[in-house]
Amino acid sequence: PGGTGAYSESQGIGLVRKHVAEFISKRDGVEASADDIFLTDGASQGVAVSTNLLIRNELDGIMIPIPQYPLYSATISLCGGRAVGYYLNEAKGWSMEVSELKSALQNARSEGTHVRALAVINPGNPTGQCLTAENIREVVKFCEEENLVIMADEVYQANVYGGVPFTSFRKVVTEMRSDVELFSFHSVSKGMVGECGR
């Protein structure tokens, strides 16, 4: 206290995490804890750290949407893992179809890939859609059954243009009392400042 050369908390400054938890609690209507918040220098860095944690070797894979923001395919490649693509259903508002997820997972496993996680971009980039709460519940149930970590990229949650309101994966996971593991990403640059990049 009062000295120079001190380090801040590894998770990020406590007061900032407290305010982030308050924001999440208000957004979801479900209490959030600052102890569960990790601050990074942007959502892309959070995705990179999480991907690095998940990819143990060249047989590990992460499911990623097609189309998708190229951060995921590039980061998985950089970490030495396998990108397992799944297609969004354009005819149904770019929704996630569990049958497509199952097919992509089965194909990857048959090729020897140990699929560890499912990346979801909600609202979508580049598609712009918000997933419905029901669609999110279906995805959470799929991940429970298949023992997959959810990587929910929700950085565009303040930029919603359309009839479907934003619902966070955290809110649905909490309401379902699911024990699925969840990384949820948000960003000041997309939600508050209106700029992007390093």
C-alpha atoms as one frame of an Amber mdcrd trajectory, in Angstrom:
protein
   0.000   0.000   0.000   1.365   3.359  -1.016   4.555   1.878  -2.491   5.830
   2.024  -6.022   6.346  -0.903  -8.325   3.303  -2.792  -7.085   1.316  -5.051
  -9.378  -2.442  -4.931  -9.825  -4.515  -8.069  -9.350  -3.997 -10.651 -12.095
  -7.723 -10.736 -12.852  -7.772  -6.966 -13.293  -8.384  -4.046 -10.987 -10.957
  -5.011  -8.357 -13.014  -1.815  -8.588 -13.366  -2.193 -12.351 -14.372  -5.860
 -12.007 -16.955  -4.812  -9.400 -18.493  -2.355 -11.878 -18.452  -4.957 -14.656
 -20.250  -7.409 -12.337 -22.861  -4.741 -11.567 -23.380  -4.169 -15.315 -23.797
  -7.920 -15.940 -26.176  -8.296 -12.969 -28.353  -5.470 -14.297 -28.220  -6.773
 -17.879 -29.144 -10.367 -17.002 -31.312  -9.896 -13.919 -29.073 -12.501 -12.267
 -26.396 -11.669  -9.702 -22.802 -11.648 -10.992 -19.636 -11.789  -8.905 -16.490
  -9.730  -9.494 -14.564 -12.885  -8.557 -15.758 -14.465 -11.829 -14.597 -11.518
 -13.982 -11.225 -11.451 -15.762 -10.176  -8.260 -17.542  -7.963  -8.463 -20.640
  -6.693  -5.879 -23.077  -9.647  -6.477 -25.389 -11.987  -9.342 -26.147  -9.593
 -10.665 -28.800  -6.952 -11.162 -26.115  -9.540 -12.906 -23.931 -10.370 -15.247
 -26.816  -6.652 -15.904 -27.383  -6.001 -16.719 -23.718  -9.070 -18.987 -23.527
  -8.171 -20.773 -26.761  -4.631 -21.319 -25.514  -6.061 -22.884 -22.343  -8.298
 -25.225 -24.341  -5.879 -26.385 -27.048  -3.495 -28.929 -25.526  -2.138 -30.424
 -28.759  -2.750 -30.726 -32.512  -5.678 -33.115 -32.008  -7.746 -30.649 -29.968
 -10.419 -28.692 -31.779 -12.890 -25.883 -31.261 -16.153 -25.620 -33.182 -16.513
 -22.266 -34.968 -19.410 -20.790 -36.961 -19.398 -20.364 -40.718 -19.464 -17.528
 -41.577 -17.338 -16.157 -38.738 -15.034 -13.369 -37.755 -11.546 -14.749 -38.616
 -10.198 -14.253 -35.089 -11.264 -17.806 -34.233  -9.762 -19.702 -37.161  -6.523
 -17.705 -36.877  -6.195 -18.114 -33.098  -6.921 -21.840 -33.196  -4.272 -22.233
 -35.900  -1.785 -20.160 -33.904  -2.392 -22.382 -30.856  -1.800 -25.503 -32.969
  -5.362 -26.843 -32.812  -8.092 -27.705 -35.291 -10.955 -25.450 -36.360 -14.176
 -27.444 -36.675 -16.621 -25.467 -38.799 -20.378 -25.582 -38.402 -22.794 -23.736
 -40.678 -25.332 -21.194 -39.479 -28.797 -21.508 -41.043 -29.272 -18.411 -43.211
 -32.864 -19.364 -44.103 -33.771 -19.261 -40.403 -32.143 -15.924 -39.582 -28.605
 -17.320 -39.222 -29.708 -19.547 -36.346 -27.725 -22.421 -34.905 -29.235 -25.797
 -35.747 -28.432 -28.564 -33.270 -28.561 -31.120 -36.094 -25.747 -29.201 -37.855
 -23.754 -29.007 -34.611 -24.130 -32.761 -34.086 -23.093 -33.499 -37.669 -19.992
 -31.275 -37.486 -19.030 -32.764 -34.112 -19.472 -36.334 -35.313 -17.407 -35.676
 -38.460 -14.602 -34.087 -36.436 -14.536 -36.926 -33.916 -14.445 -39.507 -36.714
 -11.273 -37.741 -37.981  -9.644 -38.068 -34.552 -10.311 -34.534 -33.332 -10.895
 -34.059 -29.597 -13.479 -31.279 -29.730 -13.221 -29.265 -26.524 -15.382 -26.188
 -27.071 -18.037 -24.454 -29.135 -17.505 -20.830 -30.161 -20.655 -18.763 -30.616
 -20.834 -15.181 -31.868 -24.007 -13.503 -30.561 -24.916 -11.023 -31.998 -23.314
 -12.501 -35.075 -20.311 -11.132 -36.915 -20.606 -10.792 -39.881 -24.255 -11.894
 -39.937 -25.687  -9.458 -37.355 -28.330 -11.807 -35.935 -29.234 -12.267 -32.281
 -29.941 -15.817 -31.210 -33.288 -16.363 -29.532 -33.348 -17.475 -25.904 -34.831
 -20.788 -27.056 -31.999 -21.337 -29.549 -29.467 -20.559 -26.811 -31.140 -23.128
 -24.515 -30.832 -25.755 -27.282 -27.136 -24.942 -27.724 -26.483 -25.090 -23.966
 -28.208 -28.474 -23.738 -26.112 -29.734 -26.684 -22.914 -28.583 -24.945 -23.989
 -30.237 -21.678 -24.599 -33.531 -23.473 -21.317 -33.373 -25.391 -19.201 -31.965
 -22.530 -18.171 -28.860 -24.500 -17.063 -25.508 -23.114 -19.018 -22.568 -24.532
 -17.044 -19.571 -25.799 -19.724 -16.876 -26.141 -18.461 -13.858 -28.072 -21.023
 -11.204 -27.146 -19.068  -8.058 -27.926 -21.803  -6.586 -30.168 -24.580  -6.882
 -27.565 -25.117  -3.102 -27.536 -25.348  -2.998 -31.339 -28.630  -4.792 -32.051
 -30.676  -3.960 -35.141 -33.671  -6.200 -35.659 -36.614  -7.856 -34.000 -34.774
 -10.336 -31.758 -33.425  -8.788 -28.545 -29.991  -9.737 -27.207 -29.956 -12.505
 -24.595 -26.665 -13.493 -23.012 -25.491 -17.070 -22.770 -24.678 -16.396 -19.103
 -28.288 -15.520 -18.360 -29.588 -18.691 -20.023 -26.928 -20.934 -18.454 -27.773
 -19.490 -15.019 -31.536 -19.814 -15.486 -31.114 -23.422 -16.650 -28.910 -24.111
 -13.615 -26.526 -25.681 -16.088 -23.074 -26.818 -15.053 -21.671 -26.193 -18.547
 -18.404 -24.231 -18.527 -18.747 -20.783 -20.101 -16.381 -18.076 -21.279 -18.362
 -14.920 -22.084 -16.574 -12.096 -23.893 -17.514  -8.407 -24.000 -15.563  -5.337
 -25.006 -15.499  -1.651 -24.185 -14.564  -0.795 -27.786 -17.698  -2.403 -29.269
 -20.185  -1.589 -26.544 -19.126   1.788 -25.215 -16.592   3.680 -27.313 -17.618
   2.727 -30.857 -14.107   1.985 -32.097 -12.120  -1.139 -32.590  -8.549  -2.325
 -32.897  -5.396  -2.169 -30.858
